[in-house]
Amino acid sequence: MLKSELCSYILDQLFALPGIRCIPMMGGYVFYINDRVFGGIYETGFLVKDTPSARRFMPDSVPEEPYMKMLPVTILDDAERLCTMVSAMESELPEKKPKKKKA
């Protein structure tokens, strides 16, 4: 599956969640929930940040080199479970950094 097709599929799976968007970046895609980065499509597939909620929903997921702070998504085909996981992850993610004002 092409990365653009995978991106569309993921967005379809997360349709029920407000505030989801993705941005193409460096040959992949970065996914946001309410301006907080939660995952992306990389060379190895769709990965999310390694948070307590992600581990709880995907105990079988193991980080792989070189993305040791990311977990491969193993529940992609279960839209309800995926939405619940991403929603639970939101409070565990860092807030968007404010842009620095030019001097």
Residue pairs with C-beta under 8 A, 6 or more apart in sequence:
1 9
3 27
3 28
3 29
3 41
6 41
6 45
6 46
7 22
7 24
7 29
7 41
9 76
10 22
10 31
10 41
10 46
10 76
11 20
11 22
12 79
13 76
13 77
13 79
13 82
13 83
14 20
14 79
14 82
14 83
14 86
15 79
16 79
16 83
17 33
17 83
17 86
17 87
18 34
19 32
19 33
19 34
19 35
20 31
20 32
20 33
20 86
21 31
21 32
22 29
22 30
22 31
22 32
22 40
23 29
23 30
23 32
25 40
28 40
28 41
28 42
28 43
29 40
29 41
30 37
30 39
30 40
31 37
31 38
31 39
31 40
31 41
32 38
33 86
33 87
33 89
33 90
33 93
34 90
35 95
35 96
36 90
36 93
36 94
36 95
36 96
37 49
37 93
38 48
38 49
38 86
38 89
38 90
38 93
39 46
39 47
39 48
39 49
39 70
39 73
40 46
40 47
40 70
41 47
42 67
42 70
44 64
44 67
44 72
45 72
45 73
46 72
46 73
46 76
47 67
47 70
47 71
47 72
47 73
48 54
48 70
48 71
48 73
48 85
48 86
48 89
49 69
49 70
49 71
49 89
49 92
49 93
50 63
50 69
50 70
50 71
51 89
51 92
51 93
52 92
53 85
53 88
53 89
53 92
54 61
54 71
54 85
54 89
55 61
55 71
56 85
56 88
57 75
57 81
57 84
57 85
57 88
58 71
58 73
58 74
58 75
58 85
60 74
61 71
61 72
61 73
61 74
62 71
62 72
63 69
63 70
63 71
63 72
64 72
73 82
75 81
75 82
75 85
76 82
